[in-house]
Amino acid sequence: MFRKFCVEGLVANAERMKAYVDNSTGVITAINPHVGYETAARIAREANLSGEVSPGVDPPDKVLTPEQLDKISTRSR
């Protein structure tokens, strides 16, 4: 019954899911192994306080180069 009435026919809204991820400080976990916990936590905190979007994708203090971010982003998909 659950499958028939609740699950069948569900389709993910990829654009909306991407927006949730892009606007979440949770994505900071992807760069944590590369910059260290303290730096990642500081970036996430600053992003929460300032309301900045996508701290894990584009850290405000440029601790990673765009190439490094691209490599990390590609691996975490």
C-alpha positions in Angstrom: 0.0 0.0 0.0 2.8 2.4 0.9 4.6 1.8 -2.4 1.4 2.0 -4.4 -0.1 5.1 -2.9 2.9 7.0 -1.7 6.0 6.1 -3.6 5.0 5.1 -7.2 5.1 8.1 -9.5 7.3 10.3 -7.3 9.7 12.3 -9.4 12.6 14.2 -7.9 12.8 17.9 -8.6 16.5 18.1 -9.4 16.6 21.9 -9.7 15.0 22.3 -6.3 17.3 19.7 -4.7 20.4 21.5 -6.2 19.1 24.8 -4.7 18.8 23.2 -1.3 22.4 21.9 -1.5 23.8 25.1 -2.9 22.2 27.2 -0.1 23.3 24.9 2.7 26.3 25.2 4.9 26.3 21.4 5.1 28.2 21.3 1.8 31.2 22.5 3.8 31.9 18.9 4.8 33.2 18.3 1.3 36.2 20.7 1.9 36.8 19.7 5.5 39.4 17.0 4.7 41.3 19.5 2.5 41.3 22.6 4.8 40.9 21.1 8.2 38.1 21.1 10.7 38.8 24.5 12.3 39.0 26.3 8.9 35.9 24.6 7.6 34.0 25.3 10.8 35.1 29.0 10.7 33.9 29.3 7.0 30.6 27.6 7.9 30.1 29.9 10.9 30.9 33.0 8.9 28.6 31.9 6.1 25.7 31.3 8.6 26.3 34.8 10.2 26.5 36.6 6.9 23.9 34.7 5.0 26.4 33.9 2.2 25.4 31.3 -0.3 27.4 28.1 -0.9 30.3 28.3 1.5 31.4 24.8 0.6 31.5 25.7 -3.1 33.2 29.1 -2.9 34.9 29.7 0.5 34.9 33.5 1.1 38.6 33.7 2.1 39.8 31.7 -0.9 41.5 28.9 1.1 41.2 26.7 -2.0 41.8 27.6 -5.7 39.0 27.2 -8.2 40.8 24.2 -9.6 40.9 22.6 -6.2 37.2 23.3 -5.6 36.4 21.8 -9.0 38.3 18.7 -8.2 36.6 18.3 -4.8 33.2 19.0 -6.3 33.7 16.4 -9.0 34.8 13.7 -6.5 31.9 14.3 -4.1 29.2 13.7 -6.8 
